[in-house]
Amino acid sequence: MPSIAEPATQPVIKQRPRSDDDLAPTFYVVCWNDPVNLMVYVTHVFMKIFGWNKQKAEKHMLEVHEAKGRKAHAGGS
């Protein structure tokens, strides 16, 4: 029975380190201040969607609620 020959050289796979550009956001979210959604719910959504801790989620929620009326968020930044 014939044997299977091994290649003389193995392919070299080069891995490059990931940069911040590789993880750039691919979408934007605009959050509007509205009279329907409670602040607790908006904080909860920020925590679930963006993976933020409660303190960061509340900070962004208050920026929308108190000052600007709307806010754009890029990806999970």
Backbone atoms as SQL, in Angstrom:
CREATE TABLE atoms (id INTEGER PRIMARY KEY, chain TEXT, resi INTEGER, resn TEXT, atom TEXT, x REAL, y REAL, z REAL);
INSERT INTO atoms VALUES
  (1, 'A', 1, 'MET', 'N', 0.830, -1.171, 0.000),
  (2, 'A', 1, 'MET', 'CA', 0.000, 0.000, 0.000),
  (3, 'A', 1, 'MET', 'C', 0.881, 1.243, 0.000),
  (4, 'A', 2, 'PRO', 'N', 0.620, 2.223, -0.908),
  (5, 'A', 2, 'PRO', 'CA', 1.465, 3.418, -0.969),
  (6, 'A', 2, 'PRO', 'C', 1.221, 4.319, 0.246),
  (7, 'A', 3, 'SER', 'N', 2.278, 4.987, 0.656),
  (8, 'A', 3, 'SER', 'CA', 2.159, 5.911, 1.785),
  (9, 'A', 3, 'SER', 'C', 1.880, 7.325, 1.266),
  (10, 'A', 4, 'ILE', 'N', 1.344, 8.147, 2.131),
  (11, 'A', 4, 'ILE', 'CA', 1.034, 9.537, 1.765),
  (12, 'A', 4, 'ILE', 'C', 2.246, 10.393, 2.103),
  (13, 'A', 5, 'ALA', 'N', 2.697, 11.121, 1.120),
  (14, 'A', 5, 'ALA', 'CA', 3.888, 11.946, 1.312),
  (15, 'A', 5, 'ALA', 'C', 3.533, 13.221, 2.089),
  (16, 'A', 6, 'GLU', 'N', 4.418, 13.596, 2.974),
  (17, 'A', 6, 'GLU', 'CA', 4.268, 14.849, 3.720),
  (18, 'A', 6, 'GLU', 'C', 4.873, 15.984, 2.900),
  (19, 'A', 7, 'PRO', 'N', 4.296, 17.179, 2.967),
  (20, 'A', 7, 'PRO', 'CA', 4.895, 18.300, 2.238),
  (21, 'A', 7, 'PRO', 'C', 6.277, 18.625, 2.797),
  (22, 'A', 8, 'ALA', 'N', 7.150, 19.082, 1.910),
  (23, 'A', 8, 'ALA', 'CA', 8.519, 19.395, 2.313),
  (24, 'A', 8, 'ALA', 'C', 8.555, 20.591, 3.257),
  (25, 'A', 9, 'THR', 'N', 7.676, 21.534, 3.041),
  (26, 'A', 9, 'THR', 'CA', 7.632, 22.703, 3.927),
  (27, 'A', 9, 'THR', 'C', 6.197, 22.906, 4.410),
  (28, 'A', 10, 'GLN', 'N', 6.089, 23.407, 5.578),
  (29, 'A', 10, 'GLN', 'CA', 4.780, 23.713, 6.150),
  (30, 'A', 10, 'GLN', 'C', 4.448, 25.182, 5.856),
  (31, 'A', 11, 'PRO', 'N', 3.202, 25.491, 5.574),
  (32, 'A', 11, 'PRO', 'CA', 2.853, 26.890, 5.335),
  (33, 'A', 11, 'PRO', 'C', 3.031, 27.714, 6.614),
  (34, 'A', 12, 'VAL', 'N', 3.465, 28.929, 6.420),
  (35, 'A', 12, 'VAL', 'CA', 3.652, 29.833, 7.552),
  (36, 'A', 12, 'VAL', 'C', 2.422, 30.730, 7.639),
  (37, 'A', 13, 'ILE', 'N', 1.746, 30.667, 8.757),
  (38, 'A', 13, 'ILE', 'CA', 0.563, 31.493, 8.971),
  (39, 'A', 13, 'ILE', 'C', 0.958, 32.636, 9.897),
  (40, 'A', 14, 'LYS', 'N', 0.897, 33.819, 9.355),
  (41, 'A', 14, 'LYS', 'CA', 1.272, 34.988, 10.143),
  (42, 'A', 14, 'LYS', 'C', 0.011, 35.602, 10.740),
  (43, 'A', 15, 'GLN', 'N', 0.059, 35.839, 12.021),
  (44, 'A', 15, 'GLN', 'CA', -1.057, 36.493, 12.692),
  (45, 'A', 15, 'GLN', 'C', -0.617, 37.894, 13.066),
  (46, 'A', 16, 'ARG', 'N', -1.432, 38.846, 12.661),
  (47, 'A', 16, 'ARG', 'CA', -1.093, 40.214, 13.019),
  (48, 'A', 16, 'ARG', 'C', -1.889, 40.594, 14.260),
  (49, 'A', 17, 'PRO', 'N', -1.320, 41.434, 15.104),
  (50, 'A', 17, 'PRO', 'CA', -2.066, 41.855, 16.294),
  (51, 'A', 17, 'PRO', 'C', -3.280, 42.684, 15.905),
  (52, 'A', 18, 'ARG', 'N', -4.340, 42.571, 16.669),
  (53, 'A', 18, 'ARG', 'CA', -5.561, 43.326, 16.386),
  (54, 'A', 18, 'ARG', 'C', -5.367, 44.771, 16.823),
  (55, 'A', 19, 'SER', 'N', -5.850, 45.649, 15.997),
  (56, 'A', 19, 'SER', 'CA', -5.797, 47.063, 16.331),
  (57, 'A', 19, 'SER', 'C', -7.184, 47.547, 16.693),
  (58, 'A', 20, 'ASP', 'N', -7.281, 48.776, 17.168),
  (59, 'A', 20, 'ASP', 'CA', -8.576, 49.363, 17.491),
  (60, 'A', 20, 'ASP', 'C', -9.434, 49.502, 16.241),
  (61, 'A', 21, 'ASP', 'N', -8.799, 49.674, 15.083),
  (62, 'A', 21, 'ASP', 'CA', -9.554, 49.787, 13.829),
  (63, 'A', 21, 'ASP', 'C', -10.293, 48.488, 13.498),
  (64, 'A', 22, 'ASP', 'N', -9.715, 47.352, 13.898),
  (65, 'A', 22, 'ASP', 'CA', -10.375, 46.073, 13.652),
  (66, 'A', 22, 'ASP', 'C', -11.684, 45.966, 14.430),
  (67, 'A', 23, 'LEU', 'N', -11.743, 46.650, 15.544),
  (68, 'A', 23, 'LEU', 'CA', -12.911, 46.580, 16.406),
  (69, 'A', 23, 'LEU', 'C', -13.778, 47.827, 16.295),
  (70, 'A', 24, 'ALA', 'N', -13.613, 48.573, 15.230),
  (71, 'A', 24, 'ALA', 'CA', -14.382, 49.807, 15.051),
  (72, 'A', 24, 'ALA', 'C', -15.874, 49.485, 14.971),
  (73, 'A', 25, 'PRO', 'N', -16.709, 50.389, 15.465),
  (74, 'A', 25, 'PRO', 'CA', -18.147, 50.114, 15.437),
  (75, 'A', 25, 'PRO', 'C', -18.682, 50.055, 14.011),
  (76, 'A', 26, 'THR', 'N', -19.680, 49.230, 13.844),
  (77, 'A', 26, 'THR', 'CA', -20.286, 49.095, 12.528),
  (78, 'A', 26, 'THR', 'C', -21.681, 49.696, 12.487),
  (79, 'A', 27, 'PHE', 'N', -22.116, 50.266, 13.586),
  (80, 'A', 27, 'PHE', 'CA', -23.444, 50.866, 13.634),
  (81, 'A', 27, 'PHE', 'C', -23.454, 52.001, 14.651),
  (82, 'A', 28, 'TYR', 'N', -24.441, 52.844, 14.553),
  (83, 'A', 28, 'TYR', 'CA', -24.636, 53.940, 15.497),
  (84, 'A', 28, 'TYR', 'C', -26.045, 53.861, 16.057),
  (85, 'A', 29, 'VAL', 'N', -26.198, 54.199, 17.314),
  (86, 'A', 29, 'VAL', 'CA', -27.499, 54.188, 17.969),
  (87, 'A', 29, 'VAL', 'C', -27.794, 55.601, 18.437),
  (88, 'A', 30, 'VAL', 'N', -28.974, 56.094, 18.116),
  (89, 'A', 30, 'VAL', 'CA', -29.403, 57.407, 18.589),
  (90, 'A', 30, 'VAL', 'C', -30.453, 57.181, 19.663),
  (91, 'A', 31, 'CYS', 'N', -30.220, 57.755, 20.812),
  (92, 'A', 31, 'CYS', 'CA', -31.154, 57.625, 21.931),
  (93, 'A', 31, 'CYS', 'C', -31.862, 58.964, 22.109),
  (94, 'A', 32, 'TRP', 'N', -33.185, 58.931, 22.047),
  (95, 'A', 32, 'TRP', 'CA', -33.994, 60.135, 22.200),
  (96, 'A', 32, 'TRP', 'C', -34.618, 60.159, 23.588),
  (97, 'A', 33, 'ASN', 'N', -34.741, 61.334, 24.147),
  (98, 'A', 33, 'ASN', 'CA', -35.461, 61.504, 25.397),
  (99, 'A', 33, 'ASN', 'C', -36.954, 61.503, 25.070),
  (100, 'A', 34, 'ASP', 'N', -37.676, 60.543, 25.625),
  (101, 'A', 34, 'ASP', 'CA', -39.117, 60.482, 25.363),
  (102, 'A', 34, 'ASP', 'C', -39.873, 60.296, 26.682),
  (103, 'A', 35, 'PRO', 'N', -41.159, 60.591, 26.694),
  (104, 'A', 35, 'PRO', 'CA', -41.937, 60.476, 27.931),
  (105, 'A', 35, 'PRO', 'C', -42.441, 59.049, 28.195),
  (106, 'A', 36, 'VAL', 'N', -42.098, 58.094, 27.355),
  (107, 'A', 36, 'VAL', 'CA', -42.646, 56.747, 27.476),
  (108, 'A', 36, 'VAL', 'C', -41.742, 55.837, 28.310),
  (109, 'A', 37, 'ASN', 'N', -40.459, 55.799, 27.990),
  (110, 'A', 37, 'ASN', 'CA', -39.535, 54.870, 28.646),
  (111, 'A', 37, 'ASN', 'C', -38.978, 55.467, 29.938),
  (112, 'A', 38, 'LEU', 'N', -39.054, 54.691, 30.992),
  (113, 'A', 38, 'LEU', 'CA', -38.535, 55.130, 32.284),
  (114, 'A', 38, 'LEU', 'C', -37.015, 55.150, 32.269),
  (115, 'A', 39, 'MET', 'N', -36.436, 55.998, 33.105),
  (116, 'A', 39, 'MET', 'CA', -34.974, 56.118, 33.172),
  (117, 'A', 39, 'MET', 'C', -34.335, 54.793, 33.583),
  (118, 'A', 40, 'VAL', 'N', -34.983, 54.048, 34.467),
  (119, 'A', 40, 'VAL', 'CA', -34.464, 52.752, 34.894),
  (120, 'A', 40, 'VAL', 'C', -34.398, 51.790, 33.709),
  (121, 'A', 41, 'TYR', 'N', -35.420, 51.834, 32.858),
  (122, 'A', 41, 'TYR', 'CA', -35.443, 50.960, 31.686),
  (123, 'A', 41, 'TYR', 'C', -34.342, 51.343, 30.696),
  (124, 'A', 42, 'VAL', 'N', -34.150, 52.632, 30.461),
  (125, 'A', 42, 'VAL', 'CA', -33.099, 53.078, 29.531),
  (126, 'A', 42, 'VAL', 'C', -31.728, 52.649, 30.056),
  (127, 'A', 43, 'THR', 'N', -31.506, 52.785, 31.355),
  (128, 'A', 43, 'THR', 'CA', -30.252, 52.339, 31.965),
  (129, 'A', 43, 'THR', 'C', -30.067, 50.841, 31.748),
  (130, 'A', 44, 'HIS', 'N', -31.121, 50.076, 31.964),
  (131, 'A', 44, 'HIS', 'CA', -31.075, 48.626, 31.760),
  (132, 'A', 44, 'HIS', 'C', -30.716, 48.279, 30.309),
  (133, 'A', 45, 'VAL', 'N', -31.329, 48.971, 29.358),
  (134, 'A', 45, 'VAL', 'CA', -31.054, 48.707, 27.942),
  (135, 'A', 45, 'VAL', 'C', -29.601, 49.029, 27.607),
  (136, 'A', 46, 'PHE', 'N', -29.090, 50.157, 28.106),
  (137, 'A', 46, 'PHE', 'CA', -27.682, 50.494, 27.866),
  (138, 'A', 46, 'PHE', 'C', -26.765, 49.403, 28.414),
  (139, 'A', 47, 'MET', 'N', -27.106, 48.883, 29.580),
  (140, 'A', 47, 'MET', 'CA', -26.270, 47.840, 30.180),
  (141, 'A', 47, 'MET', 'C', -26.310, 46.564, 29.339),
  (142, 'A', 48, 'LYS', 'N', -27.482, 46.192, 28.844),
  (143, 'A', 48, 'LYS', 'CA', -27.615, 44.967, 28.052),
  (144, 'A', 48, 'LYS', 'C', -27.023, 45.104, 26.657),
  (145, 'A', 49, 'ILE', 'N', -27.329, 46.196, 25.963),
  (146, 'A', 49, 'ILE', 'CA', -26.905, 46.359, 24.573),
  (147, 'A', 49, 'ILE', 'C', -25.417, 46.668, 24.466),
  (148, 'A', 50, 'PHE', 'N', -24.937, 47.609, 25.288),
  (149, 'A', 50, 'PHE', 'CA', -23.549, 48.047, 25.180),
  (150, 'A', 50, 'PHE', 'C', -22.609, 47.324, 26.143),
  (151, 'A', 51, 'GLY', 'N', -23.159, 46.587, 27.097),
  (152, 'A', 51, 'GLY', 'CA', -22.312, 45.885, 28.056),
  (153, 'A', 51, 'GLY', 'C', -21.691, 46.803, 29.089),
  (154, 'A', 52, 'TRP', 'N', -22.321, 47.961, 29.315),
  (155, 'A', 52, 'TRP', 'CA', -21.782, 48.927, 30.271),
  (156, 'A', 52, 'TRP', 'C', -22.163, 48.533, 31.685),
  (157, 'A', 53, 'ASN', 'N', -21.338, 48.998, 32.647),
  (158, 'A', 53, 'ASN', 'CA', -21.727, 48.831, 34.035),
  (159, 'A', 53, 'ASN', 'C', -22.812, 49.868, 34.363),
  (160, 'A', 54, 'LYS', 'N', -23.430, 49.727, 35.522),
  (161, 'A', 54, 'LYS', 'CA', -24.575, 50.572, 35.869),
  (162, 'A', 54, 'LYS', 'C', -24.191, 52.051, 35.922),
  (163, 'A', 55, 'GLN', 'N', -23.024, 52.347, 36.464),
  (164, 'A', 55, 'GLN', 'CA', -22.589, 53.743, 36.593),
  (165, 'A', 55, 'GLN', 'C', -22.455, 54.415, 35.225),
  (166, 'A', 56, 'LYS', 'N', -21.834, 53.751, 34.273),
  (167, 'A', 56, 'LYS', 'CA', -21.657, 54.319, 32.939),
  (168, 'A', 56, 'LYS', 'C', -23.003, 54.439, 32.215),
  (169, 'A', 57, 'ALA', 'N', -23.850, 53.436, 32.367),
  (170, 'A', 57, 'ALA', 'CA', -25.168, 53.468, 31.717),
  (171, 'A', 57, 'ALA', 'C', -26.008, 54.628, 32.263),
  (172, 'A', 58, 'GLU', 'N', -25.977, 54.830, 33.574),
  (173, 'A', 58, 'GLU', 'CA', -26.732, 55.942, 34.170),
  (174, 'A', 58, 'GLU', 'C', -26.187, 57.287, 33.720),
  (175, 'A', 59, 'LYS', 'N', -24.869, 57.395, 33.592),
  (176, 'A', 59, 'LYS', 'CA', -24.257, 58.652, 33.140),
  (177, 'A', 59, 'LYS', 'C', -24.776, 59.026, 31.756),
  (178, 'A', 60, 'HIS', 'N', -24.787, 58.070, 30.834),
  (179, 'A', 60, 'HIS', 'CA', -25.242, 58.353, 29.476),
  (180, 'A', 60, 'HIS', 'C', -26.749, 58.602, 29.430),
  (181, 'A', 61, 'MET', 'N', -27.493, 57.885, 30.244),
  (182, 'A', 61, 'MET', 'CA', -28.932, 58.099, 30.303),
  (183, 'A', 61, 'MET', 'C', -29.233, 59.515, 30.779),
  (184, 'A', 62, 'LEU', 'N', -28.509, 59.976, 31.797),
  (185, 'A', 62, 'LEU', 'CA', -28.739, 61.326, 32.316),
  (186, 'A', 62, 'LEU', 'C', -28.321, 62.405, 31.320),
  (187, 'A', 63, 'GLU', 'N', -27.293, 62.131, 30.514),
  (188, 'A', 63, 'GLU', 'CA', -26.910, 63.091, 29.477),
  (189, 'A', 63, 'GLU', 'C', -28.054, 63.299, 28.490),
  (190, 'A', 64, 'VAL', 'N', -28.708, 62.225, 28.149),
  (191, 'A', 64, 'VAL', 'CA', -29.849, 62.329, 27.228),
  (192, 'A', 64, 'VAL', 'C', -31.012, 63.026, 27.923),
  (193, 'A', 65, 'HIS', 'N', -31.313, 62.599, 29.125),
  (194, 'A', 65, 'HIS', 'CA', -32.494, 63.081, 29.833),
  (195, 'A', 65, 'HIS', 'C', -32.401, 64.556, 30.223),
  (196, 'A', 66, 'GLU', 'N', -31.274, 64.971, 30.769),
  (197, 'A', 66, 'GLU', 'CA', -31.177, 66.303, 31.359),
  (198, 'A', 66, 'GLU', 'C', -30.764, 67.384, 30.374),
  (199, 'A', 67, 'ALA', 'N', -29.819, 67.087, 29.522),
  (200, 'A', 67, 'ALA', 'CA', -29.216, 68.176, 28.773),
  (201, 'A', 67, 'ALA', 'C', -29.570, 68.193, 27.292),
  (202, 'A', 68, 'LYS', 'N', -29.286, 67.128, 26.614),
  (203, 'A', 68, 'LYS', 'CA', -29.260, 67.184, 25.169),
  (204, 'A', 68, 'LYS', 'C', -30.559, 66.754, 24.479),
  (205, 'A', 69, 'GLY', 'N', -31.333, 65.904, 25.100),
  (206, 'A', 69, 'GLY', 'CA', -32.548, 65.428, 24.460),
  (207, 'A', 69, 'GLY', 'C', -32.330, 64.265, 23.521),
  (208, 'A', 70, 'ARG', 'N', -31.128, 64.092, 23.046),
  (209, 'A', 70, 'ARG', 'CA', -30.776, 62.924, 22.226),
  (210, 'A', 70, 'ARG', 'C', -29.264, 62.729, 22.312),
  (211, 'A', 71, 'LYS', 'N', -28.831, 61.521, 21.986),
  (212, 'A', 71, 'LYS', 'CA', -27.397, 61.217, 22.036),
  (213, 'A', 71, 'LYS', 'C', -27.117, 60.070, 21.076),
  (214, 'A', 72, 'ALA', 'N', -26.024, 60.162, 20.366),
  (215, 'A', 72, 'ALA', 'CA', -25.607, 59.092, 19.459),
  (216, 'A', 72, 'ALA', 'C', -24.531, 58.263, 20.147),
  (217, 'A', 73, 'HIS', 'N', -24.662, 56.952, 20.049),
  (218, 'A', 73, 'HIS', 'CA', -23.671, 56.034, 20.600),
  (219, 'A', 73, 'HIS', 'C', -23.111, 55.203, 19.452),
  (220, 'A', 74, 'ALA', 'N', -21.805, 55.080, 19.419),
  (221, 'A', 74, 'ALA', 'CA', -21.162, 54.273, 18.381),
  (222, 'A', 74, 'ALA', 'C', -20.794, 52.919, 18.966),
  (223, 'A', 75, 'GLY', 'N', -21.383, 51.877, 18.424),
  (224, 'A', 75, 'GLY', 'CA', -21.055, 50.515, 18.847),
  (225, 'A', 75, 'GLY', 'C', -21.166, 50.362, 20.345),
  (226, 'A', 76, 'GLY', 'N', -20.100, 49.920, 21.032),
  (227, 'A', 76, 'GLY', 'CA', -20.129, 49.781, 22.464),
  (228, 'A', 76, 'GLY', 'C', -19.190, 50.698, 23.177),
  (229, 'A', 77, 'SER', 'N', -18.835, 51.823, 22.525),
  (230, 'A', 77, 'SER', 'CA', -17.850, 52.721, 23.100),
  (231, 'A', 77, 'SER', 'C', -18.485, 53.630, 24.099);
